[in-house]
């Protein structure tokens, strides 16, 4: 069900009543399990419940459920995020940041200084899930100045371009700094920016911008295949939305 919910997200534009109705429906589906499992791991959890709790919490976060937000605040607001159960850490961090953007500098410092790959992944995902545009825009220069390590650059960027709040700014950044990216990333990884960015585009305007920027580069050997895959992916997705929305 969680996978289906994620697939269905492409059909809903942000800030519409249809999107809110979908979110409420997701909350209705997950609520009984949420009441049973709560937001804290238990010593007698079965393996299934231990894994299921994070999924249910993610669905309740998506639904913007007030009871879920209150429980997260009551249980985790004063905890050190690095000590939170690793199965739940991402959704807890994302939920806390959504309600209190002032946590972003603290979490970003953890992301930049930690050598724990799992922790960095969780915190990076939570940071990029913010709904504060200025905060998200502020991360883009840090992709270039060394604050975010070069090996982490694409992963962090991909999260930013996947957030509808920061997508336009992230595309602007990529287009404006493409020559620098080509030099820094090299032939082996620069194609990720064509293929994976295409995978998250689901609206006509960013699709148009993608086409205008990358179609002239389609004859570049390092990019040809991935641009073609990206363009085909975008067109198929837009057609699916048009036919089935």
Secondary structure, DSSP 8 states (H G I E B T S, - for coil): -HHHHHHHGGG--TT-HHHHHHHHHHHHHHHHHHHHHTTS--TT--HHHHHHHHHHHHHHHHHT-HHHHHHHHHHHTTS-GGGS-TTTHHHHHHHHHHH-GGGHHHHHHHHHH---HHHHHHHHHHHHT---HHHHHHHHGGGTSSSS-GGGHHHHHHHHHHSTTTHHHHHHHHHHTHHHHHHHHHHHHHHHHHHHHHHH--SHHHHHHHHHHHGGGTTSTTTHHHHHHHHHHHHHHHHHHHHH-
